[in-house]
């Protein structure tokens, strides 16, 4: 019973409140610290449909702002688009000089044409130093794809102006009690377009994206016992990966997608094991009388961090991927859990208990540089990194119900992603 009690304390401590999903039209935003230096740009949107223009501008500005690369400067009276067609290959010299005087480095243009056939979105980027048009592309789709088209354009802007991949097309898998049961859902990174992916009227936990983004592993009680399952998002095919008595929980894919670490009580208390992606080749990694759960791989696949109470209280430990060279990472605080390794390997985020609730903390892989990056109110748990390593998604009770939020890695701002009568927990951020 001790193993079951601790596992549920570590993995289900926020899973006790009931009720529908609705997603916020307004973004919850807190300013916590200083601003991050960004590239100054302006966004100009025009077209033949005012609603589409308004929606595109809103999504585009949110995407670019959340990339944390840009300083959005609003200007009025500038528009190089000709509604009858055509766009200049360079900015008008007068316009270019005015934009430069405002400190703007680049101009983002979007022109939308909407008719009975659907939507055409023409995206352009101008560089104000030379005035040259440096990128142009047309995106085509129906009304239902408008947000997706804008997300694609946003990621292209990030890549063209910074050389980095954007996060606007990424998705979040999470748990919600919308139906009265804890089912898995997928939504866009900004909380829109939610879709239920389990529907087994059972308890579903610990969703984990495969590195390819095509599969999700999770724990489910659908057949009465907590086993690990996989769902293929392309085919909707799903299958059970483990079938043992006891608990098989918290699956975590290796960076190459060929191996999965997980926690299981099949040999008594909870220990960390690994297995091939087909469920074969099961190998035990930890051997302790305490409870070892919640494994997370380093980006290189050479190490695994996990939660263990072997020292008396739950703390974060790190070991080599073969189970050797175990070392304790956290010493401050009476309860630290749910470690997740950053995409670049320079930080590990985890839930750190402070008073009666948890906060999101980060620490360097050598144990130095401990930082508490959220400060409540309520309890902040279940961190997950964005694929660019600039945000952490997490679960919080700060507004009563459990909802999903994101915080930038310096704690400068927190944004609320879900806003509903239901409770939403355990986010996992997809790869790019």
Helices and strands as residue ranges (DSSP letters): H 2-12, E 28-31, E 39-47, H 50-66, E 70-72, H 93-101, E 106-115, E 118-127, E 133-141, G 143-145, H 146-162, E 171-176, E 183-188, E 195-196, E 204-209, E 215-220, E 227-232, E 238-240, E 248-253, E 259-264, E 271-276, E 283-284, E 292-297, E 303-308, E 315-320, E 327-328, E 336-341, E 348-354, E 357-363, E 371-372, E 380-385, E 391-396, E 403-408, E 413-416, E 424-429
